[in-house]
Amino acid sequence: MLLIVFVHFNPHGYYDDYVDYYLNQLLAIKENKKLIFMSTSQLPKFAKKELIDKNISVVERENEGYDFYSYKLAIESVNIQDFSSVLICNDSVFGPFYELNSIYQEMQASPNDIMGFTQNLEHHFHLQSYFILFKAEVIHSTAFKNFWSNVGIISDRSLVIKEYELGLSKHFIDNGFKLSAYCNIKVTCWNLIFHSEKKFRMFRKCLKYFFKGRLSRVKEINTTHLLWKYMITEYHFPFIKRELIDKNPEKLNVSNIPNQVGKLTNYPTQLFTRKLRKP
């Protein structure tokens, strides 16, 4: 049995249509499952009823501790022995653009114990925590129990990333488990220059790193931002980070992303407008 923990926050209290689409794709995974919707928003009655009618368990809590504390509470609320896998995910992405069930089955067939969608090498190797699948040997281990029991309420986002997102991968690697990313992209100057959304800037960056003898630094870039289109087309990556469109930290031309996604996939691009669910 699969336990899915989906973490949600919306300052308006509702949940958006793109979240509803994502939940439906999770429910389409062909496996006996329990889906827990952990929200730090106060959901209106109609929204809770919609979720419950889909056989989704709804848990509301105070907005503290970021996603990892929600993951922790959901995992510790069940008897983990009843499950063969645990999937943690959140509402920080648009998608999926491809059928999630087939991707999930590929992940399950992988020899790795823990699978994410993307990895990052900044500071050290770690799986990005918006989607991570833990398999049976992991979730029934002492290491799994110990990790979540040590997760507490931290109000500093950068410290949460250091202690829990980076810490998760290090903890399980140290305990002998194999971790891997579904989109195991090898970042090189070649694909940054020819496939990134900032080709000239990446050319200058690679040149600077080359002359400073720090060429390995190019591996630390956030592929979900600068290589989003390359990942969708070449690595079957089924998401776009919401942060890329909402905050655009790399100063890309993001206005045309919905149109480009519509040409590349069958995703209903009107969901990028983030319309709130209404009764």
C-alpha positions in Angstrom: 0.0 0.0 0.0 1.3 3.5 -0.9 1.1 6.4 1.5 1.0 9.8 -0.4 1.5 12.9 1.7 0.5 16.1 -0.2 1.4 19.4 1.5 -0.5 22.5 0.7 -0.5 26.2 1.5 -2.6 29.1 0.1 -2.8 32.5 1.7 -6.4 32.7 0.6 -7.4 29.4 2.3 -8.7 27.7 -0.8 -6.7 25.4 -3.2 -6.1 26.2 -6.8 -7.3 24.3 -9.9 -3.8 23.3 -10.7 -3.6 21.5 -7.3 -6.9 19.7 -8.1 -5.4 18.5 -11.3 -2.2 17.3 -9.6 -4.3 15.4 -7.0 -6.3 13.7 -9.6 -3.1 12.5 -11.3 -1.9 11.2 -7.9 -5.2 9.4 -7.4 -4.8 7.8 -10.9 -1.6 5.9 -9.7 -2.6 2.2 -10.1 -1.8 1.0 -6.6 -3.8 0.7 -3.4 -3.1 4.0 -1.6 -3.9 6.4 1.1 -3.6 10.1 0.2 -3.3 12.7 3.1 -3.8 16.3 2.2 -1.9 18.3 4.8 -2.8 22.0 4.7 -1.6 25.0 6.7 -4.6 27.0 5.3 -8.1 27.1 6.6 -10.0 25.4 3.8 -13.7 26.3 3.2 -16.2 23.6 3.8 -16.9 22.9 0.1 -13.2 22.4 -0.6 -12.8 19.9 2.3 -16.0 18.1 1.1 -14.5 17.9 -2.5 -11.4 16.3 -1.1 -13.1 13.9 1.2 -15.5 12.8 -1.6 -12.3 11.8 -3.5 -11.3 9.6 -0.6 -8.6 12.0 0.4 -7.9 12.5 4.1 -7.7 16.2 5.0 -5.6 17.5 7.9 -5.4 21.2 8.8 -2.7 22.6 11.1 -1.1 25.8 12.1 1.2 27.5 9.5 4.5 26.7 11.1 7.5 24.4 10.5 7.3 24.5 6.6 6.6 21.4 4.5 8.9 19.0 6.4 6.9 19.4 9.6 3.7 18.6 7.6 5.5 15.5 6.1 6.5 14.4 9.6 3.0 14.8 11.2 1.4 12.9 8.3 3.9 10.0 8.4 3.7 9.7 12.2 -0.1 9.7 12.1 -0.2 6.3 10.4 1.1 2.8 11.2 4.0 2.8 8.7 4.0 -1.1 8.8 0.7 -1.0 6.8 2.5 0.6 3.8 5.1 -0.5 1.3 6.1 2.9 0.0 5.8 6.6 1.0 5.6 9.5 -1.4 6.0 13.0 -0.2 5.0 15.9 -2.5 3.7 19.4 -2.4 1.9 22.2 -4.3 5.1 24.0 -5.4 4.9 22.7 -9.0 2.6 22.9 -12.0 1.9 19.6 -13.6 2.3 16.7 -14.2 2.6 17.2 -17.9 2.9 13.4 -18.5 1.0 10.5 -17.0 2.2 10.2 -13.5 1.3 6.5 -13.1 3.8 5.3 -15.7 6.5 7.5 -14.2 5.7 6.2 -10.7 6.0 2.6 -12.0 9.4 3.4 -13.5 10.5 4.8 -10.2 9.3 1.6 -8.4 11.2 -0.6 -10.9 14.4 1.3 -10.2 17.0 -0.5 -8.0 17.4 2.7 -5.9 15.8 2.9 -2.5 14.8 6.5 -2.6 13.8 8.4 -5.8 13.2 12.1 -6.4 12.6 13.9 -9.6 15.6 16.2 -9.6 18.8 16.5 -7.7 21.0 19.5 -6.8 24.7 19.5 -6.1 24.8 22.9 -4.3 26.6 22.3 -0.9 26.4 18.5 -1.6 24.2 16.0 -3.5 20.6 16.1 -2.4 17.2 15.3 -3.9 14.8 18.2 -4.1 12.0 17.6 -1.7 8.9 18.6 -3.7 8.6 14.9 -4.8 10.4 12.0 -3.1 9.5 8.3 -3.1 10.7 6.1 -0.3 10.5 2.3 -0.9 9.7 -0.5 1.6 13.2 -1.2 2.9 13.6 2.5 3.8 10.3 3.2 5.4 10.6 0.1 7.6 14.1 1.0 8.8 15.2 2.7 12.0 16.8 5.4 9.9 13.4 6.4 8.5 11.9 6.6 12.0 14.9 8.5 13.4 14.9 11.1 10.6 11.3 12.1 11.0 11.3 11.9 14.8 14.1 14.6 14.7 12.2 17.0 12.5 11.0 19.9 14.5 9.4 23.4 13.9 12.0 25.7 12.4 10.9 29.2 11.3 14.0 30.0 9.2 13.6 28.7 5.6 17.3 28.5 4.9 17.8 26.4 8.0 15.0 24.1 7.0 16.7 23.5 3.7 20.1 22.9 5.4 18.8 20.6 8.1 16.0 18.7 6.3 16.3 18.9 2.6 20.0 18.6 2.4 20.0 16.6 5.6 17.5 14.0 4.3 19.8 12.9 1.5 22.9 12.9 3.7 21.1 10.9 6.5 19.9 8.1 4.2 23.2 7.9 2.2 25.0 7.6 5.5 22.7 4.8 6.5 23.6 2.8 3.3 20.6 3.6 1.1 20.8 4.3 -2.6 19.3 7.6 -3.8 18.7 8.8 -7.4 16.8 11.3 -9.4 14.4 10.4 -12.2 15.7 13.3 -14.3 19.4 12.5 -13.7 20.6 15.3 -15.8 24.4 15.8 -16.0 24.9 19.6 -16.1 27.7 20.6 -18.4 28.8 23.9 -20.0 27.6 22.3 -23.3 24.0 21.9 -22.3 23.9 25.2 -20.3 25.1 27.1 -23.3 23.0 25.4 -25.9 19.8 24.5 -23.9 19.5 27.0 -21.1 17.1 30.0 -21.2 20.1 32.3 -20.7 22.6 31.0 -23.2 24.9 34.1 -23.4 25.0 34.5 -19.6 25.8 30.8 -19.2 28.6 31.1 -21.8 30.1 34.0 -19.7 29.7 32.0 -16.5 31.4 28.9 -17.9 34.2 31.1 -19.3 34.7 32.7 -15.9 34.7 29.4 -14.0 37.1 27.9 -16.6 39.7 30.7 -16.1 39.3 30.5 -12.3 39.7 26.7 -12.3 36.2 26.2 -10.8 34.5 24.6 -13.8 32.8 22.0 -11.5 30.7 24.8 -10.1 28.4 24.7 -13.2 27.0 21.4 -11.8 25.4 23.4 -8.9 22.9 25.4 -11.0 19.2 24.8 -10.5 18.2 22.9 -13.6 14.5 23.3 -12.9 14.9 27.0 -13.7 17.5 27.4 -16.4 16.9 24.1 -18.2 13.2 23.7 -17.7 12.4 23.2 -21.4 15.3 20.9 -22.0 14.2 18.8 -19.1 10.7 18.5 -20.3 11.6 17.5 -23.8 14.8 15.4 -23.2 14.2 14.0 -19.7 10.4 13.6 -19.6 10.3 16.0 -16.6 6.6 16.4 -15.8 6.7 19.7 -13.8 7.6 23.3 -13.8 8.5 24.9 -10.4 5.9 27.5 -9.4 8.7 29.7 -8.1 10.0 30.0 -11.6 6.9 31.8 -12.7 5.9 33.5 -9.4 9.3 34.9 -8.4 11.4 34.3 -11.5 14.8 34.4 -9.6 16.8 33.9 -12.8 15.0 36.9 -14.6 13.8 34.7 -17.5 11.1 35.5 -20.0 8.5 33.5 -18.2 5.4 35.0 -19.8 5.5 32.6 -22.7 6.0 29.4 -20.6 2.3 28.4 -20.6 2.2 28.7 -24.4 5.4 26.7 -24.8 4.2 24.0 -22.4 1.0 23.8 -24.4 3.0 23.0 -27.6 5.2 20.4 -25.9 2.6 18.6 -23.8 -1.2 18.1 -23.4 -1.3 19.9 -20.0 -4.3 22.3 -19.7 -2.3 25.5 -19.7 -5.2 27.6 -18.3 -4.1 26.1 -14.9 -1.1 28.4 -14.9 -3.5 31.2 -14.1 -3.9 29.6 -10.6 -7.7 30.1 -10.3 -9.0 29.3 -6.9 -11.5 26.5 -6.4 -15.0 27.9 -5.9 -18.3 26.2 -4.8 
